[in-house]
Amino acid sequence: MAFVTEVSLRNITLTDRAIALWGTIKDNFVKRRAYRRTVNELCALSSAELNDLGLNRSMIRRIAYETTYGV
């Protein structure tokens, strides 16, 4: 039986690292903005509207976090 293994070594440059870091920062910023927007929109609802959705005010931050970050 024969096995073939291909190993590709790529030099990761400082530019590649900077681009990856910028992408991570940008993704985190977008997620944080979505979280804040969700919290603000849910906080703007009346208690009756939240009750219609099956939510109460103590659940807003958890719901926003789960929705945004998928935890």
Secondary structure by P-SEA (a helix, b strand, c coil): cbbbbbbbbbbccaaaaaaaaaaaaaaaaaaaaaaaaaaaaaaaccaaaaaaacccccaaaaaaaaaaccc
